[in-house]
């Protein structure tokens, strides 16, 4: 039994060190990406289109729904305690700093994280990675780095998009339920909103983008030769990305409010 535990510990430690080395190489190749001419730019553009543009609709709907719910509930409950203005502070915190970046990351994990992991896993099983290496093409530079940069930039832009629809688009939805004067709403919102709130959300989205893209790529490259491992790579990428994003969100939030 002790031998099995030791073997398991060694395997976990080896996997962790390999993941760190993989992340280090991704960072190194990312810093060099824009210094050389390569066809990886096409992969970058397609990744931005798939991760960012195609997720705009669901991102906007979710943002407006959350913003409208906060306004309706806040305008009904908070006046009972004489804290009507607190509704706008809650909106800013929830949408720009907390739920906005995290829910956007969850959308990207479900759509793009799974896609990256399964696509790369399929390439490994189909011996395409070996073909790239045989002709002198670095798979990290050509396949992983464009996806990482594309997902990071898309997540940051989606976070800004979420803020716009959550803070302003939700006002239009609320007019159908419980009308509020636009001047009062806009002035109160600006009074509660600070540049640091937007930057905080963007910083979280940047971290989440690095986590999701790196984990998905790592899991995609970690498969063996069986085609049955392809969906397993997608499942692992989603599970690990969810856990790591939540963990990172907690750490960043504690650092901000500590």
C-alpha positions as CSV (number, residue, x, y, z in Angstrom):
1,X,0.0,0.0,0.0
2,X,2.8,2.4,0.9
3,X,4.4,1.6,-2.4
4,X,1.2,2.5,-4.3
5,X,0.9,5.8,-2.4
6,X,4.5,6.6,-3.2
7,X,4.0,5.8,-6.9
8,X,0.9,8.0,-6.9
9,X,2.7,10.9,-5.2
10,X,5.6,10.6,-7.7
11,X,3.2,10.6,-10.6
12,X,1.3,13.6,-9.4
13,X,4.6,15.5,-8.8
14,X,5.8,14.6,-12.2
15,X,2.6,15.8,-13.8
16,X,2.7,19.0,-11.9
17,X,6.3,19.7,-12.9
18,X,5.5,18.9,-16.5
19,X,2.5,21.3,-16.4
20,X,4.8,24.0,-15.0
21,X,7.3,23.4,-17.8
22,X,4.5,23.5,-20.4
23,X,3.2,26.8,-19.0
24,X,6.7,28.3,-19.0
25,X,7.3,27.3,-22.6
26,X,3.9,28.8,-23.6
27,X,4.8,32.1,-21.9
28,X,8.2,32.1,-23.6
29,X,6.7,31.4,-27.0
30,X,4.0,34.0,-26.4
31,X,6.5,36.7,-25.8
32,X,8.2,35.9,-29.1
33,X,5.0,35.5,-31.1
34,X,4.7,39.0,-32.6
35,X,8.4,39.2,-33.4
36,X,8.4,36.6,-36.2
37,X,6.4,36.1,-39.4
38,X,4.3,33.0,-39.2
39,X,1.0,31.5,-40.3
40,X,-0.1,31.4,-36.6
41,X,-1.8,34.7,-37.1
42,X,-4.6,33.0,-38.9
43,X,-5.1,30.7,-36.0
44,X,-5.1,33.7,-33.7
45,X,-7.8,35.5,-35.7
46,X,-10.0,32.4,-35.9
47,X,-9.7,31.9,-32.2
48,X,-10.8,35.5,-31.4
49,X,-13.8,35.1,-33.8
50,X,-14.8,31.8,-32.2
51,X,-14.2,32.7,-28.5
52,X,-15.1,36.3,-28.6
53,X,-17.5,37.2,-31.4
54,X,-19.6,34.1,-31.4
55,X,-20.1,34.4,-27.6
56,X,-21.4,38.0,-27.7
57,X,-25.1,37.1,-27.8
58,X,-25.1,34.8,-24.8
59,X,-22.8,37.2,-22.9
60,X,-25.2,40.1,-23.5
61,X,-28.3,38.2,-22.5
62,X,-26.7,37.0,-19.3
63,X,-25.4,40.5,-18.5
64,X,-28.8,42.2,-19.0
65,X,-30.6,39.5,-17.0
66,X,-28.3,39.8,-14.0
67,X,-28.3,43.6,-14.2
68,X,-32.1,43.8,-14.5
69,X,-32.5,41.3,-11.5
70,X,-30.3,43.4,-9.3
71,X,-32.2,46.6,-10.2
72,X,-35.6,45.1,-9.6
73,X,-34.7,43.4,-6.4
74,X,-32.6,46.3,-5.1
75,X,-35.3,49.0,-5.9
76,X,-37.9,46.8,-4.0
77,X,-36.0,45.9,-0.9
78,X,-33.3,48.5,-0.2
79,X,-35.7,51.5,0.2
80,X,-37.2,49.7,3.2
81,X,-33.9,50.1,4.9
82,X,-33.2,53.6,3.6
83,X,-30.4,52.4,1.4
84,X,-31.7,53.0,-2.1
85,X,-28.3,54.3,-3.4
86,X,-26.7,51.1,-2.3
87,X,-28.3,49.4,-5.3
88,X,-25.8,51.0,-7.7
89,X,-22.8,50.0,-5.5
90,X,-24.0,46.4,-5.5
91,X,-24.5,46.5,-9.3
92,X,-21.0,47.8,-9.9
93,X,-19.4,45.3,-7.6
94,X,-21.4,42.3,-8.9
95,X,-21.2,43.0,-12.6
96,X,-17.7,44.6,-13.0
97,X,-15.7,42.9,-10.3
98,X,-17.3,39.6,-9.3
99,X,-19.9,37.8,-11.3
100,X,-19.2,39.5,-14.6
101,X,-15.6,38.2,-15.1
102,X,-16.4,34.8,-13.6
103,X,-19.5,34.1,-15.6
104,X,-17.8,35.2,-18.8
105,X,-15.0,32.8,-18.0
106,X,-17.6,30.0,-17.5
107,X,-19.1,30.7,-20.9
108,X,-15.7,30.6,-22.5
109,X,-14.8,27.4,-20.7
110,X,-18.0,25.6,-21.8
111,X,-17.5,26.7,-25.5
112,X,-13.9,27.3,-26.3
113,X,-12.1,25.4,-23.5
114,X,-13.8,22.2,-24.6
115,X,-13.2,22.9,-28.2
116,X,-9.4,23.6,-27.8
117,X,-8.9,20.4,-25.7
118,X,-10.7,18.1,-28.0
119,X,-9.3,19.6,-31.2
120,X,-5.7,19.3,-30.0
121,X,-6.4,15.8,-28.6
122,X,-7.7,14.8,-32.0
123,X,-4.6,16.1,-33.6
124,X,-2.4,14.1,-31.2
125,X,-4.4,10.9,-31.8
126,X,-4.3,11.5,-35.6
127,X,-0.4,11.9,-35.5
128,X,-0.7,15.5,-36.8
129,X,1.5,16.8,-34.1
130,X,4.2,14.4,-35.1
131,X,3.8,15.7,-38.7
132,X,4.3,19.3,-37.5
133,X,7.5,18.3,-35.6
134,X,8.8,16.3,-38.6
135,X,8.8,19.4,-40.8
136,X,10.3,21.7,-38.2
137,X,7.2,23.4,-37.0
138,X,6.9,24.0,-33.2
139,X,3.4,22.9,-32.1
140,X,3.5,25.2,-29.1
141,X,4.3,28.3,-31.3
142,X,1.9,27.4,-34.1
143,X,-1.1,25.7,-32.2
144,X,-1.0,26.7,-28.6
145,X,0.2,30.3,-28.4
146,X,-2.3,31.7,-30.9
147,X,-5.1,30.0,-29.0
148,X,-3.8,31.4,-25.7
149,X,-3.5,35.0,-27.0
150,X,-6.8,34.7,-28.8
151,X,-8.7,33.5,-25.7
152,X,-7.0,36.0,-23.4
153,X,-7.8,39.0,-25.6
154,X,-11.4,37.7,-26.2
155,X,-12.1,37.2,-22.5
156,X,-10.9,40.8,-21.7
157,X,-13.1,42.2,-24.5
158,X,-16.0,40.0,-23.4
159,X,-15.6,41.4,-19.9
160,X,-15.9,45.0,-21.1
161,X,-18.9,43.9,-23.3
162,X,-20.5,42.3,-20.2
163,X,-20.1,45.5,-18.2
164,X,-21.7,47.6,-20.9
165,X,-24.8,45.4,-21.2
166,X,-25.0,44.7,-17.5
167,X,-24.8,48.3,-16.4
168,X,-26.5,50.0,-19.4
169,X,-28.4,47.4,-21.3
170,X,-30.2,46.2,-18.2
171,X,-31.7,49.7,-17.8
172,X,-33.7,49.1,-21.0
173,X,-35.0,45.7,-19.7
174,X,-36.1,47.3,-16.4
175,X,-38.1,49.9,-18.2
176,X,-40.5,47.1,-19.2
177,X,-40.9,46.0,-15.6
178,X,-40.3,48.9,-13.2
179,X,-39.5,52.2,-15.0
180,X,-36.7,54.4,-13.6
181,X,-35.8,57.9,-14.7
182,X,-32.7,57.7,-16.9
183,X,-31.0,60.8,-15.5
184,X,-31.3,59.4,-11.9
185,X,-30.1,56.0,-12.9
186,X,-27.1,57.3,-15.0
187,X,-25.9,59.8,-12.4
188,X,-26.2,57.3,-9.5
189,X,-24.4,54.7,-11.6
190,X,-21.5,57.1,-12.5
191,X,-21.2,58.1,-8.8
192,X,-20.8,54.4,-7.8
193,X,-18.5,53.4,-10.6
194,X,-14.7,53.9,-10.4
195,X,-12.0,53.2,-13.0
196,X,-10.5,50.6,-10.6
197,X,-13.7,48.6,-10.8
198,X,-13.4,48.1,-14.5
199,X,-9.6,47.5,-14.3
200,X,-10.2,44.9,-11.6
201,X,-12.6,42.9,-13.8
202,X,-10.3,43.1,-16.8
203,X,-7.4,41.8,-14.6
204,X,-9.5,38.9,-13.5
205,X,-10.5,38.2,-17.1
206,X,-6.8,38.3,-18.1
207,X,-5.9,35.7,-15.5
208,X,-8.9,33.5,-16.3
209,X,-8.0,33.6,-20.0
210,X,-4.5,32.4,-19.3
211,X,-5.8,29.6,-17.0
212,X,-8.5,28.3,-19.4
213,X,-6.4,28.4,-22.6
214,X,-3.3,26.8,-20.9
215,X,-5.3,24.1,-19.2
216,X,-7.2,23.2,-22.3
217,X,-4.1,23.1,-24.4
218,X,-2.2,21.0,-21.8
219,X,-5.1,18.5,-21.5
220,X,-5.3,18.3,-25.3
221,X,-1.6,17.4,-25.6
222,X,-1.8,14.9,-22.7
223,X,-3.8,12.2,-24.5
224,X,-2.3,8.9,-25.7
225,X,-3.2,7.1,-28.9
226,X,-6.8,6.0,-28.2
227,X,-9.6,8.0,-29.7
228,X,-11.6,7.4,-26.6
229,X,-9.3,9.8,-24.7
230,X,-10.4,12.8,-26.8
231,X,-13.7,13.4,-24.9
232,X,-11.9,12.7,-21.6
233,X,-9.4,15.5,-22.4
234,X,-12.4,17.9,-22.9
235,X,-14.0,16.8,-19.6
236,X,-10.7,17.2,-17.7
237,X,-10.1,20.6,-19.2
238,X,-13.5,21.9,-18.2
239,X,-13.3,20.6,-14.7
240,X,-9.8,21.8,-14.0
241,X,-10.6,25.2,-15.6
242,X,-13.7,25.7,-13.4
243,X,-11.8,24.9,-10.2
244,X,-8.7,27.0,-11.0
245,X,-10.8,30.0,-12.1
246,X,-12.8,29.9,-8.9
247,X,-9.6,29.5,-6.9
248,X,-8.0,32.4,-8.7
249,X,-11.1,34.6,-8.3
250,X,-11.0,34.0,-4.5
251,X,-7.3,34.8,-4.3
252,X,-7.7,38.0,-6.3
253,X,-10.8,39.1,-4.3
254,X,-9.0,38.5,-1.0
255,X,-6.0,40.5,-2.3
256,X,-8.3,43.4,-3.2
257,X,-10.3,43.6,0.1
258,X,-7.6,42.5,2.5
